[in-house]
Amino acid sequence: MGMNHTYTDKEPTRDEVDSLDGPTVIEFGTAWCGYCRGAQDDIAAAFEDHSTVRHLKIEDGPGRRLGRSFRVKLWPTLVFMRDGQEVERLVRPADAQSISRALSQIDS
């Protein structure tokens, strides 16, 4: 587990996400998004202390069901989940500390 560096267009279903055990972060965005690219160093720094957290990096856009089910409007959006339940959400996170704080809420 730990940080995933590549967006995938193969998204799980919402039912699959809701049934995940343990801590999970879903990152919605795209490889070409400037905000998404700009956040990667902060996301990587935050994940250094949380290597057991599952990181799903999902390409989002029109017609993408998983992003719509989470009502994603801006990229990157990080959804922090524990046992399939959303605990925290960060939209366009500004620093590694805010991401680390959110990771601490799900990774105990």
LOKEDREN-660398 format. One record per residue (C-alpha): x, y, z; residue in three letters; residue number from 1. Coordinates in pm, whole numbers, plus 50000, padded with zeros to 5 digits. Layout:
# LOKEDREN-660398
+-------+-------+-------+---------+-------+
|    px |    py |    pz | mardren | rotor |
+-------+-------+-------+---------+-------+
|     X |     Y |     Z |     ALA |   NUM |
...
+-------+-------+-------+---------+-------+
END
This chain:
# LOKEDREN-660398
+-------+-------+-------+---------+-------+
|    px |    py |    pz | mardren | rotor |
+-------+-------+-------+---------+-------+
| 50000 | 50000 | 50000 |     MET |     1 |
| 50110 | 50358 | 50040 |     GLY |     2 |
| 50101 | 50634 | 49783 |     MET |     3 |
| 50003 | 50550 | 49430 |     ASN |     4 |
| 50167 | 50771 | 49165 |     HIS |     5 |
| 49947 | 50701 | 48860 |     THR |     6 |
| 49585 | 50792 | 48794 |     TYR |     7 |
| 49380 | 50501 | 48669 |     THR |     8 |
| 49073 | 50516 | 48450 |     ASP |     9 |
| 48956 | 50180 | 48588 |     LYS |    10 |
| 48744 | 50299 | 48875 |     GLU |    11 |
| 48591 | 50064 | 49130 |     PRO |    12 |
| 48217 | 50074 | 49185 |     THR |    13 |
| 48076 | 50272 | 49474 |     ARG |    14 |
| 47967 | 49944 | 49637 |     ASP |    15 |
| 48326 | 49816 | 49617 |     GLU |    16 |
| 48459 | 50136 | 49775 |     VAL |    17 |
| 48194 | 50131 | 50048 |     ASP |    18 |
| 48293 | 49775 | 50142 |     SER |    19 |
| 48669 | 49841 | 50175 |     LEU |    20 |
| 48823 | 49752 | 50510 |     ASP |    21 |
| 49072 | 49975 | 50683 |     GLY |    22 |
| 49203 | 50321 | 50594 |     PRO |    23 |
| 49171 | 50440 | 50234 |     THR |    24 |
| 49229 | 50768 | 50054 |     VAL |    25 |
| 49062 | 50822 | 49720 |     ILE |    26 |
| 49228 | 51096 | 49516 |     GLU |    27 |
| 49016 | 51228 | 49231 |     PHE |    28 |
| 49192 | 51424 | 48957 |     GLY |    29 |
| 49376 | 51390 | 48626 |     THR |    30 |
| 49737 | 51373 | 48515 |     ALA |    31 |
| 49700 | 51692 | 48308 |     TRP |    32 |
| 49545 | 51902 | 48589 |     CYS |    33 |
| 49786 | 52170 | 48710 |     GLY |    34 |
| 49636 | 52173 | 49061 |     TYR |    35 |
| 49671 | 51793 | 49078 |     CYS |    36 |
| 50034 | 51803 | 48966 |     ARG |    37 |
| 50107 | 52083 | 49212 |     GLY |    38 |
| 49969 | 51883 | 49506 |     ALA |    39 |
| 50173 | 51566 | 49445 |     GLN |    40 |
| 50477 | 51661 | 49655 |     ASP |    41 |
| 50256 | 51745 | 49954 |     ASP |    42 |
| 50057 | 51422 | 49912 |     ILE |    43 |
| 50380 | 51219 | 49889 |     ALA |    44 |
| 50525 | 51389 | 50200 |     ALA |    45 |
| 50209 | 51317 | 50399 |     ALA |    46 |
| 50200 | 50953 | 50293 |     PHE |    47 |
| 50560 | 50895 | 50414 |     GLU |    48 |
| 50430 | 50844 | 50769 |     ASP |    49 |
| 50120 | 50651 | 50660 |     HIS |    50 |
| 50249 | 50375 | 50434 |     SER |    51 |
| 49974 | 50130 | 50536 |     THR |    52 |
| 49694 | 50350 | 50403 |     VAL |    53 |
| 49543 | 50235 | 50073 |     ARG |    54 |
| 49563 | 50512 | 49809 |     HIS |    55 |
| 49328 | 50494 | 49512 |     LEU |    56 |
| 49419 | 50752 | 49251 |     LYS |    57 |
| 49115 | 50776 | 49024 |     ILE |    58 |
| 49099 | 50973 | 48698 |     GLU |    59 |
| 48790 | 51187 | 48712 |     ASP |    60 |
| 48589 | 51373 | 48451 |     GLY |    61 |
| 48253 | 51389 | 48277 |     PRO |    62 |
| 48062 | 51064 | 48291 |     GLY |    63 |
| 48284 | 50914 | 48563 |     ARG |    64 |
| 48042 | 50755 | 48807 |     ARG |    65 |
| 48259 | 50723 | 49116 |     LEU |    66 |
| 48349 | 51093 | 49121 |     GLY |    67 |
| 47986 | 51190 | 49072 |     ARG |    68 |
| 47878 | 50962 | 49359 |     SER |    69 |
| 48116 | 51158 | 49584 |     PHE |    70 |
| 47998 | 51491 | 49435 |     ARG |    71 |
| 48349 | 51586 | 49327 |     VAL |    72 |
| 48357 | 51936 | 49177 |     LYS |    73 |
| 48726 | 52042 | 49188 |     LEU |    74 |
| 49054 | 51854 | 49151 |     TRP |    75 |
| 49232 | 51721 | 49333 |     PRO |    76 |
| 48977 | 51606 | 49586 |     THR |    77 |
| 49103 | 51369 | 49854 |     LEU |    78 |
| 48842 | 51158 | 50032 |     VAL |    79 |
| 48968 | 50997 | 50354 |     PHE |    80 |
| 48777 | 50682 | 50448 |     MET |    81 |
| 48788 | 50421 | 50720 |     ARG |    82 |
| 48604 | 50093 | 50663 |     ASP |    83 |
| 48409 | 50237 | 50370 |     GLY |    84 |
| 48291 | 50550 | 50553 |     GLN |    85 |
| 48404 | 50902 | 50468 |     GLU |    86 |
| 48581 | 51065 | 50762 |     VAL |    87 |
| 48739 | 51374 | 50604 |     GLU |    88 |
| 48766 | 51547 | 50267 |     ARG |    89 |
| 49021 | 51793 | 50133 |     LEU |    90 |
| 48967 | 51986 | 49812 |     VAL |    91 |
| 49283 | 52132 | 49656 |     ARG |    92 |
| 49490 | 52077 | 49971 |     PRO |    93 |
| 49735 | 52359 | 50035 |     ALA |    94 |
| 50004 | 52179 | 50234 |     ASP |    95 |
| 50134 | 51842 | 50356 |     ALA |    96 |
| 50031 | 51917 | 50716 |     GLN |    97 |
| 49659 | 51930 | 50637 |     SER |    98 |
| 49688 | 51600 | 50448 |     ILE |    99 |
| 49883 | 51444 | 50737 |     SER |   100 |
| 49617 | 51556 | 50986 |     ARG |   101 |
| 49344 | 51396 | 50776 |     ALA |   102 |
| 49550 | 51078 | 50734 |     LEU |   103 |
| 49592 | 51060 | 51113 |     SER |   104 |
| 49214 | 51053 | 51151 |     GLN |   105 |
| 49187 | 50730 | 50953 |     ILE |   106 |
| 49522 | 50563 | 51027 |     ASP |   107 |
| 49538 | 50462 | 51390 |     SER |   108 |
+-------+-------+-------+---------+-------+
END
